[in-house]
Amino acid sequence: MTPENLYKQIRRLAIFLIGISIVLIGCILFFTPGPAIIVIPAGLALLATEFIWAKKLLKKFKETTYSISKSAKEVIKKNF
């Protein structure tokens, strides 16, 4: 294994460990007071720099939050 490949693998592992830790902290924040809705996407964004599955999950998360936001705006307009 060349030093360049070794560096890439170590970098990928570090991003995975840090990203997963951030996502897990976000999951804990769902059950405790805290900004889980901000922390989880931050962890996914970090993971998406190296992993395609995280990029797809982040995209789905963005689409879902956009849809919820749009629905909430419509309800607010309708009621106020």
N, C-alpha and C positions, 0 to 999 in steps of 0.2 A: 504494500500500500504506500502510495507516495505521500509526502507531507501535505500536499494540497488536498488530497482526498481525505486524509486524516483530519485536517482542519475543518473541512466541510461536514464530516460526520459528527465531530465534536460540537460544532456550531448548531447543527440540526438537533442533536440531543439536548443541548442547553435550551434552545428555543422551545422544544417539546416540553421539557420539565418546567420551565418558567410559565409557559402558556397554560399548561394543564393545571398548575398550581393556582394561577389567577382565575381560571374557570371554576375550579373547585371552591375557591374562596367566594366567588360570586354565587355559587349554589348554596353555600352556607348562609350568605346574606339574604337569601329568599326567606329564611326562617328566623332571622334576627334583623333588627333594624339596620338598614344599610342600603347603599345604592347598587343592588344586584343588577338592575337593568343597564347600568353603565359598566360595571366590572366584567360581566360575562362577555359582552361584545369586545371589550378591550383585550381579553384573553384570546378570543377567537381571531381577532385581527392580528395578534402576534403569531398565533399558530398558522394563520393563512399566508404568512410570508414564506412558509416552507411546505405546507401540506395542502393538497387540493381538497381533501374532504373538509377541512376547516373553512376554506374559501367558499365552498358550496353551502355549508351550514351558516356562515356569516351572511351570505346573500339571502338565504331563506329567512333568517332572523330580520334582516333589513326590510324585506318585502312584507313580512308579518307585522312589524311595528308600523310601517307606513300605512298598511290597511287599517290597523286599529286606530291610528292617529286620524286618518281620514273619516272613519266612522264616528269618532268622538267629536270631531269638528262639525259634522252634519247634525249630530244630536244637539250640540250646543247652539248651533244656528237655529234649529227648529224650536228649541225651548226658550230661547232668549231673544 
